[in-house]
């Protein structure tokens, strides 16, 4: 796609928010390519909270609409794409033999998992990252309902604090609880979603801290690394919003908001970057497809290269996988769109 067209497409959007999405999805890919907690706990400390925060940044109050119409709007935005991606990626995983248990009972359980919308207990096992979409739906719908009843930032902060407490209690006392559409995780996600919304409502006050972006990025990054490492050492595992493992709750929120502050400040420092903006604009597609693509890429590399070669270039492999996955997904999307344009053009002349 020509650079001028991409620039035109991106000009209608807030550039730094798309850059933020682009950075966030790259962190997600790195988090999923690393194989153990020790390698990825820093990324897991903030990467999914960051996505909920970004969603809160662009949230618009729904006071003039009925909750029914708002619900249908969010179903169209999130649930329909969720089911579409769930079906398409399962077919892809099934064909490439990465879908796990291919028995009738195994397939039935995955169908149940798709309907249930929770990425735990082996549900969505073929592409577990899809848990984010139904959880975001619940989070967004809950926040829309709250903002219709709650006015004023202070009262909203109180509600978000209550949600954080309930989410923490469930995480600590009922880690086994896995509700439809990940509602147990949505209680915690709501805090970050609301944080994004409130930061946009108070962006003039926050802009004071953004005057020294480079210093802020350095300071907050070091703070996040310290706090996330401390939480990892104390709890013995990485924090993970999907499975509602928060570790020390205070440290979890400090590290998560620290990482969010660092990435948002970096995004505003960059201001414009056509590659990150384009990736950010299509982050949902990358999010949905990257995990199962990683499996096939790893199998292909293991087939083409011997183990000694792989060990030699081991340090560069995560970046290689991330770059190749993003390139394949976005290029495939572009080809599909081009084919759609060609079919419309052909249909026009047939008529």
N, C-alpha and C positions, 0 to 999 in steps of 0.2 A: 504494500500500500504506500503511495507517495507520501513524503513527509508533509506536504502542504495540506493534504486531506486529513491526516492524523492531527495536525495542529488545529485545523478547523473544528474537528470533532471534540478536542479537548478544551477549546477556548470557552465553551459554555459551562464548564465545570470549574469548581474551586481547585486550582492546580495543586496546592499543598496537601489537600485532603486525598487526592488521587495518588500523590507521591507517598503519602503516609500508608495508604492501602498497598501500594506497590512494595514498600519496605516490609510491611507486615506480612504479606504473603510470601515474600522471600524468606523471612524468619520462620514461617510455618514449614516451608519446604526443607529448610536446614534442620528444623526440629524433628521432622519425620524421617530424614535420611540418616541421622545419627541413631545408633542402635541401643544405647543404654542411658540411664539417668545421669551418670557422671559426665557424659559428653553434652547433654542437652538441657540440664536443669536450669541454666541461665535463660535460655530461650523460653522454656515452659513457664518461667516465672511471670512472664508478661504478654506472650504473643496472642493468646486468645482473649484475655482482658482488653488488649489493644483493639482487637476487631470489634468487640462490643462497644468500646469507647468511641470508635470511629462511627459506628452506626448511630450512636447517641448524638454525635456532632451534627448530623444531617437530619435529625428527627424534627418533624414539624407538628405542633399541637393540632389536635383534631376536634376542637370544641364545636365547630360548625357542622359536624357530621354525626350521624347516628353510629353507635358502636357496631351495629350490624354491617353497615357499609364499610366501616374501618376494618372490620374483621375480614370481609371479602377482599378488600384491597390488599391486606397483608398476606392472605392466602394466595392471591395472584402473584405477589412479589416473592414469596418465600416457599410456601408449601407446594405449589405446582412445580416450580423448579426443583424442589427437593425430590418429589416423586419421579420427575422426569430424569434427573441425574441418577437416582437410585436404580431405576429400571435400566437405563443405558449402561451405567458402569457395571451393573451385575451381569448383563449380557456380555459385555466386553471381558469381564473377569471369568465368566463361565467358559467363553470360547478360548481364552488364553490359559485356562486351567489354574487360575489363581483364586478361585472363589471359595476355596476351602472344601468343606464337606459337600459333595455333589450328589449325595443320596437324596431320596424323596423327602425324608424327615429333615435333612439339613437344609434343603431348598425351602421347605415349608417354614422352618424356623426363621430363615432370612426374610421371607415374605412377611411373617409376623413382626419381625424386627423393623422392617421398613414402615409398616402400619403403626407400630408402637412409637417409633421415632426416638429411641434412646440408644446411644452407642455403647452400651455396657452389656455384660453377661453374654458376649459373643454375638449380640444383635448388631447388624450392619458390619459383621466381621470382615466382609469382602472389601468394604470401603468405609471404615469407621468414621472418617472425617466428616461425613455427611450429617453427623449429630448436630453440627453447628446450626444448620438451617432451621429445623423445628425448634431448637432451643432459642434461637434469635426471634422466631415468630412469637413464642410465648413471652419472651422478654419484652419485645416491642409492644405487643398487645397489652400486657400488664402495665407497662409504663404509660401507654396511651390512656388506659382506664384511670390510672392514678392522677395524671395531669388534668383530667376532667373534673376531679373532685378536690384536688389539692392546689391551692394558689399560694404563691410566695416561696422564695428559695429556701428559707429557713425551715418551713414545714416540710418541703420536699426533701431536704437533707435529713430530717427526722425520720421520714418514711423509708428513705434509702438505708439509713442506719439500722432501722428495725429489720429490714430485709437482710442486711448483712449479718445481723445477730442470728436470725432464724436459719439462714443458710449455713452459718458456722456451727450452730447446734446440730443441724442435720448431718453435716460433715463429720462431726465429732462423735455423736451418739448413735446415728443411724447411717453409717456408711454403706450399708446394704440396700438402702432405699433407692430404687430406680423407677421414677415416675414417667408416665407418657410424655413424649416430647422434651424430656430432660428438665422437667419443672424444678427438680431439686437443685440443679446447676443454675437454672434461670434466676433463682433467688439471689445468688451471688453475682451472676452476670448483670442483673438489674442495677447493681451499684455502679458498675463501670459504664453501662449505658446511660444512666442518670448523670454520671460524672461528665460524660461527653456533652450531654445536653446543657448542663449547668455551666460548663466552661464556655460554650458558645453564647449563653445568655449573659455571661460576665466577662466577655473577651477584652473589654477595655481595661478592666482591673488586671486581668492575667497578662495583658500586653506589657505591663511594667516589668515582669520577670523575663519577657522575651527580648528585651533590649540588648541583653548580653547573651546571645544565643550560644556562642561557642563555649563560654564559661559555664553556662547552664548545662549544656550537653555533657561536658567533661565531668562536672560535679555530680550531676544526677546519675550518670552512667556508673561512676565509681561507687556511689551510694547504692545503686541497684545491685551491682555485683556483690558488694559486701553483705547486704541484707538477704539477697537470694541464697548466697553461699551459707550464711548463718542458718537460714531456715532449712536448707538441705542437710546441713550437718546435724541439726537438732532432730529433725523428723526422720532422717534416713532415707527419704525418697523425694523425687521431684514433685512439685505441686502440679496438679492437673485438673483444670476446670471441668473437663468432660466427666471424669470419674469422681469429681467433687472431693479430691484430696487437696487440702489447703495447707497442711502442716500447721505451724503456728500462725493463727489467723492474723494477728497484728503484723507480723513479718510478711505474710503473704500480701496483704493490701499495700504495705509500704513498698515492697519490691515491684508489685504490679503497677502501681501509680508512678513509681520512679521510672520504670521502663517506658511507660506511656509518655511521660513528660520528655524523656530523652528523644524518643522517636518523633513526637510531634514538633519538638524544637528543631530537630534535624531537618524535618520535612519543610518547615518554614524557612530554614536557612538556605536550603537548596532552591526553593521558590519554584523553579521550573526545570523539569527534566523529562524530555519526551518519552524516553524508554520507561522510566518508573511510572510516569503518568499513564502510559498505555497499558502496562502490566496491572496497575492499580484499577484502571477502568474495567478490566476484564478479570479481576482477581477471583470472582466467583467461579468462573470456568476453570481457572487454574486450580483453585481450591478443590473442586469436585473431582478432577481427573488425575491429579499428580500422584496420589498414593498408589493406585493400581498400576500406573505407568512406571513408577519406581521399581515395582516388583519385576516387570518385564524387562526393564533396562538392566537391572542387576543380573537377571538370568542370561540376557544377551551378552553382557560384558564377561560373565563367567564362562560363557561358551567360546567367545572369541579370543580371550586372553588367558594365559596360564597364570597360576597363583603367584609366581615370582614377580611377574610383570605388575600384577595388581598390587602386590605388597610394595613394590618400588614407587608406584604413583599413588599410594594410598592417601596421602595428605591432600591431593588434588581431586580425589574422586567425589567428595560431597559437592564441590562447586561444579564439577563436570555434570553430575546428575541433575542438579538444580537448573543449570543453564539449558541442558538438553531437554528436560521436561517442559520448561516454560516455552522454549522454542517450538517443540512439537505441538503442544496444546494450542498455542496462539496461531501457529501457522495452519494447523488443521481447521481451526475455527474460521480463519480467513478464507481458506479454500471452500469450505461449506457455504459461506456467505456469497462467494463469487459464483458458485454453482447455482445458488438460489437466484441470483441476479440474471444469470444466463438463461435459466429456465423461464423466468418471467419475460425476458426479452424474446425468447423463442415462442412463448405462448401468445405474445402480442402480435407477432407476424402470422402465426397460425390462424388467429382470429380474422 
